[in-house]
């Protein structure tokens, strides 16, 4: 069941009103981005009827597009500013990258699964948003494009990679779901100030694991 015409606009507005704003997300720019970026274009055709539901959805290759609330929550915590250079670890279908691009960030996104990287490029082109997608190992970051104002990780990591830290600008920040122990992950925001690192913990969550290496699949 495809969603065409203006129907998706009403579904998007309801999603933002009932799933996101109702749960405490108050950043007006984030709410606008989640309203205006058509989420159904980032899921497969056979799941478009669920695109605006309060749940993650499979996108193939054992990966998912995150629950709309979690995308909004992580975007609000990262607090991207127009013109900021942001690295995303884990492109998936490209939806989080699209939200960041809509907010005016210069987005560099890493995907380790080749067909997903190609699909994300097509999805972003369809919605008229620009992000640079790289087929690479996310655990290594993207040193050739560093430094970054912020790094957002959209897969559960057992640690904060030293490679990511080295690729940040001064006063940079890293947001990730940190794997604490089996079945338990929590959002961690690290802000790297001149003399210290500030850590703040937020929502408990569930993400697919962050893996190494590349998958060039047909």
Buried (B, 14 or more C-beta within 10 A) or exposed (E): EEBEEEEBEEBBBEBBEEBBBEEEBEBEBBBEBBBBBBBBBBBBEEBBBBBBBEEBBEBBBEBBBBBBBBBBBBBBBBBBEEEBBBBBBBBBBBBBBBBBBBBBBBBBBBBBBBBBBEBBBEBBEEBEBEBBBBBBBBBBBBEEBBEBBBBBBBBBBEEBBEBBBEBBBEEBBBBBBBBBEEEEBBBBBBBBEEEEEEEEEBEEBBBBEBBEEBBEEE
